[in-house]
């Protein structure tokens, strides 16, 4: 079973990011930038209907957001088949908290290590969010003032059936 991802939110292609920054600089960023916060929003029925995502009974819809000490935020929307959860969303997402404090490189390696224990759904969701974050990471020497959250957190808080943060 795979996660159904809503592609409404566009991301920059990795190849384009690599052209903008020398490979050594990208590797340095991935080895030094650390994850400071992981958030999971489970959309409420009103937001699901507004976004026209589908049947709330068949899937659990939401967004995983990962923040770094460099100010970059990576995210990925998800639609997890309801039948694939054998526990509540909080317990399902709790395994991600071990990534907090790791660098981007360590996080990707950890995700690969935990592939069997996490299962394909969690692994794919975390890898997608981390890849989105890596694509948005800018050189440390450049200011992040131009980077804006695509997410309106206040709106998400108001339309979250559940919110998990660590």
Buried (B, 14 or more C-beta within 10 A) or exposed (E): EEBBBBEEEEBEEEEEBEEEBEEEEBEBBBEEBBBEEBBBBBBBEEBBEEBEBBEBEEBBBBBBBBBBBBBBBBBBBBBBBEEBEEEEBEEBBBBBEEBBEBBBBBBBEBBEEBBEEBBEBBBBBBBBBBBBBBBBBBEBEEEEEEBEEEBEBEEBEEBBBBBBEE
